[in-house]
Amino acid sequence: MYKPFSITPADKPGETKNRHSTIFNQKWPLAPVSSESLIVAASLFFSVFSNQAFWSALLSDRSWSVAGNWLFGGATFVIITAIHCALLALVINRWTAKPLLVVLFIANAMAAYYMRHYTVFFDAGMVRNILHTDVKEARELLSFNLIIQILVYGVVPGAFVMGIQFKQRSLRRAALVRAGFLVGSAILIVVCVALVFQDMAATMRNQKELRYLITPGNYLTSLARVLTADTNQARAARLPLGTDAALAASWDKRSKPALLIVVVGETARAANWGLNGYVRQTTPRLAASDVINYPHVSSCGTNTEVSLPCMFSPFGRKNYDEKKIRGHESLLHVLEHSGIKTLWRDNQSGCKGVCDGLEQQQLENSRHATLCDGERCLDEILLDNLEAELTRTKGNLVVVLHQLGNHGPAYYRRYPAAFRRFTPTCETADFGKCSQQEIVNSYDNALLYTDHFLDQAIQRLKAQRTHDAAMIYVSDHGESLGENGFYLHGLPYAMAQKEQTQVPMVMWLSDSFASSFGLDMDCLRKRASLPISHDYLFHSVLGLLQVKTQVYDKSYDLYASCRAG
């Protein structure tokens, strides 16, 4: 039985050290508990405090005046709790309980915060995004409210668990109790599912994405999938792609090498793109330039980890196969096979495998007096010393510029003060402290800076005289800015809003490039209004540069019907 210590005048001076040792070894004034009791308590805690987003999405449209909805809600609560009981019972015992539960409490507190504040769904794509988030991105996501959430729902219950004492059992009895516990959990699940089977089956069929809100099951199962896939991929070399690639015979008639700049935008959505008819002119410089705008472009994914490898792959969204996309070489490798030099310049978190084995320059940590602040660099760093690369390479060159763009939630840090034109702005990454209009204003200011950045790229291409030059800009995915309560990006594609899947795209061609490659500009402009997707990028670049290979598909070449010959 627990017996509290006491300090009495009878304590002897020589016993002080032992008494202090006793003080620091005190446990919570509770009777020892079984690990099964702790599992049930933890699972109940998860169901109540870690799954607010799930319960809100599941029950928001149901009337509580209907008795059947009470049965459905209660049965679902028992099912979720029993599932977590069963899963925890497989890994928790009196030796593993404390460290595992402390980690889960803290992870759950963070997950619940982002699900509630930004409507994040923890599918495999989102978990992969998290695993590949760099320190700078993670730091921007920290906020005072998040720290409070972690303390209340992570540290406090974790500290309670650390003070618990466990009942001592023989190995045989512990095994029998655990087996009975698992069987009991399974029976509860089966009984409750049977009670509401028809309603639950319809809900899971129509709202499959709800499973990505059940915490901690959502991020744990997604983490297992990602680690398994990435481990298998790491063991296997990328399969070659387009090794037969070669420049067409028409290249022999050209007097200058070609230069193509491909700008991969970040988190720019078509809805706020000035050239697409947005109520605000967020692209004034491009509007004054001779660019071709593509107003109806769909992304391959809703996050960079999915979209970036996909848009540089021949497989695309139409035949989406993540294993094939990540397991094969990319468009850049095909261009290298043809003899065209490629260079990846990055102001973000890398090329996600697209440029593996090829030349790349990571510029986000550059030192520049006006473009970098010691933590982040503005996107114009991607244009710094670009002319030197032309001199160094001399021949045909494709340069990919990977923007930081409108990466959220710290939109206010994506542009210099001169572009703070739409006010008031949201000057924090904690959206809970800003109005929706302030968030939109900051986002639109970041688009204004992208417009400036693209204009600067075009001006540099115009100024150089050594290459026939062209530029293609397309964003990797869009962004939600509060529509229907959704913020940021990364929703499962099947339920993603158009704000996350519709992206801007523009193209600029120098007169010499268009003439040299036999392109009819009027034809290109007329066809620009047709709906397209990221699937077109791979084949259009090959067609644009007249690279012959068996992996090229003419039906996905935007320029094929506007090319002479």
Order of alpha helices (4+ residues) and beta strands (2+ residues): alpha-alpha-alpha-alpha-alpha-alpha-alpha-alpha-alpha-alpha-alpha-alpha-beta-beta-alpha-beta-alpha-alpha-alpha-beta-beta-alpha-beta-alpha-beta-beta-beta-alpha-beta-alpha-alpha-beta-alpha-beta
